[in-house]
Amino acid sequence: MKRPVFVANWKMNLGPTEARAFIRKFTARYKRRANRTVVIVPSAAALTTVATALARRKDIIIGVQNIHAESKGAFTGETSAVMARDAGARLALVGHSERRHVFGETDDATALKCARALEHSLTPVLCVGETLKQREAGEAESTVLRQLRTGVSRLTTTQLPGIMIAYEPVWAIGTGRNATPADAAAMHGAIRAELAQLMGSAKAAAAIAILYGGSVNADNARGLLAASDVDGLLVGGASLDPVAWSAIVST
């Protein structure tokens, strides 16, 4: 995927009717650009609506917010990688902080989901990040690298280039308090170095996009993208406004 990569995570917002209106307004403002990747990740209920609305905009990719570790079965309320791909998704968020801290998703669960996503031709975006308590205790880097190592533990070195990583400090999500470009660069550098060790190649590690997420908006997007090793942005609240989202992806 072309860099920078911009991912809109709508979370539990914008049902089919609102999603259709959003896509109409957004696509009227945002014209095709070949030098970046734009991804919209709606709720499962709005996935097919967004796919239909973007049928003529192949430059905009669709993702899902979560997948189950199994391909099918008696898992009421869940979405499988097979279903997501069939509905038009090409990307899946894995281990978002809300999945970890609200729904109890473990590092081991993220490993299973990353493997399942790749098995069914979905690009997993493995989300990693520390809490404020962990940062203040000096455990930020060790926490993030543990989540990274476990999350990719079921992948082979040949599969690793098929993933993306999103660093989202939990203390910055939805709080209005974002990491500084220097904070982001430091953690992204540590993630890149760890990927190089896992893959046995700095060149191979450089090919994996590492996104920053956490209170990103139109005002701070440019500064964050200019930071070293920041290859794109994972955006929450600001992506719900087609005007703000258009400004961010046009950065």
N, C-alpha and C positions, 0 to 999 in steps of 0.2 A: 504494500500500500504506500502511496506517495506521502511524503512528510511535508509539512506537519499533518498530524492526524487529529481531528476534532471529533469527540464523541459526546453526544447529548444523551444524558441519562434522565429520562422523564420521571423515573420512580413511579409512585402510585398517583399519577396525575394524567390529565388529558385522555378522556375516554374517546371512543370512535368519532363522535360528532365534533368535539373540540380538536381532535387530532387532524381531522380532515380540513378544518378551518386553518389550523396552524400551517399545514403543508402548503395550502393555497397562498397564504401570506408570505411564508418564507421563500418559496420558490419564485415568487414574483420579485423578490428583492435580491436573492442570491443567484447569480449566473454561473454557469459551468466554469470551473477552473481546473486545469490539468495538473497543477503543481501542489495539490493537497488532497487529503481524503476527509470526507465528511460522513459521519455516521449518526443515525438517529436510532435511539434505543427506547421504544415506547413500552407501555404496559402490554402484557400478553393479550389483553382484551382489544387493544387497538392495533395489534401487529398486522393483521391482514388489511385493515383499513389503510394504514400507512403504506404498506406494500402496493396496494392498488393506486393510491394517490401519487406514488412515486414511479409508476410504471414507465413513464417517459423520461425519468431522470435517473438513468443508470449510473450517473456520477455520484449519487447519494446512496450510501450503503445502509442496510437495516440490521439491527442487532436485537438480541433479547437480554433481559436483565438477569436471568437465572435459568439454569437447566438442571434436571435431575441427573444423578450419576448413572442411572439405569436407562436403557433405550426404550423400555416399555414396561408396563406392569400395573399392579393395583396401588397406585400412588395418587390418591385423590388430590386435585388442586395443583399438580405439578405439570411441568412442560418438559418433554424430552428433547434431546438434541435432534433427533429424527424429525419430530414435529416442527421444531423451530426452523430447520433447514427447509422443510417442505413448504412452510408458510412464507418463505422468502428471506429469512435471516442468513447472514453470512458471518456473523460475529456474536459471541456470547460473553457477557460479563461473568466472571467467576470470583467468588470470595469478596464481593463488595463489603465494605465495613459494616453496613446494615445487616447483611446476611450473616456476618460473623457475630456481631454484638447484639443484634435483636433476635435473630433466629438460631443462634448457637452453632453456626457452621464452623467446622473444625478445619485445621490445616490439611488433615488427611482427606477430608471431603473435597477440598479444592483440587487435590491431586487427582482424584477419581474423575471430577468434572472436566478438568483440563484434558485428560486422556480421552474422555467420551466425546468432547467437543471436536477434537482433531479427528477422531474416528469417523465422524459424520460430516467432515468438511466445514466445520465452523472454526473461526479463529478465536481462541480463548484469550480474553483480556484478564490476566490474573491480577487482582487488586491486592495490594499490600500496604500496610501502614500501622503506625503506632498510636497509642492513646496519649493524652497529655501526661498521665501518671507515668507511663513508660518513658516518655521523653524527659521528664523532669528527673527521673531516676537514672538517666544516662543509658537507657536500654533501647533507644530508638533504632539504632542501626542493627543491633543483634536481633531485635524483634522482626524487623523488616526482612532481614536476610534469612531468618528461620522460616518465615512464611514463604519466601521465594523458593528456598531449597526444597521444602516439603511439597509446595504446589507443583513443582516440575519433576518431582521424584519418580513419577511413572512414565516419563517421556524419555525417549532415546535422544542422543545428540543430533540425530538427523531430523527429529520432530521439533526440537527446540526452536528452529528458525520460524516455525509456523505460529508462534505465540506473540502476544504483546504483554507488556507489564504496565500497570497503572499504580503510581505511588500516590496514595491519598492519606495524609496524616489525619487521623480520626478527629483530632482537636480542631481541625480547620474545616470540617464538612458541615455546611449549613450554619456556621457560626459567624460568618462575616470576617473571620480571622484566617487569613491564608498564610502559608509559608512564604517567606521572602524568596526572591529568585536565588539568593545565595543558599538558603536552606534547601530548596529544591535541587539545586545543582550538586550539593554535597551528597544528598541521599541518592540521587540518580547516578552519580559517579560510583557510589558504593555498590549499587545494584548492577551497574555495567561491569564493574570489576568482578563481581561474583559470577555473572553470566560468562565472562571470559574464562574463569576457572572451570566452571561446569562444562563449557563447550570446548575447552582447550585451545581457544583462539580468540584473540582480541578483535580480529576482523569479523568473525562470525557474530560475536556479541554486539558489535557496532550495528549490525543489520537488524537487530531487534528494537522495535520502537518502544520507548519508555515514556508514558504520559504522566502529567501531573494533574491531580484532582483535589479540590478543596477550596470552596468559596471563590471559584474563578468567575470573573465578570469581564465586561468589555473594557473596563479601565485598567485591569492588571494583566490582561491576556498577553499583550505585547512584551511586557517585561519578563513574564514567566517563560515565554517562548524563546526569548533571547538568552536564557540561562543555559549553561553547558549541560549537554546530555538530556535536555528536555525536548522530546520529539513531537509533543502534541499535548492536548488538554482533554481531560474528562470533566464535563461540565454538568452540574445539577440544576439548581434553581434558575440560573440565568438562561438555561436552554429552553425554558418554558415560554419565553417571550420571543416571538419570531423576529422582532426588530433587534433585540439584544443578541440573539443567537446569530443573526445575519452579520452583525458587527464583529462578533468574536471569530466566526469562521472566515471573515474577510481580512483578518489581521495579517 
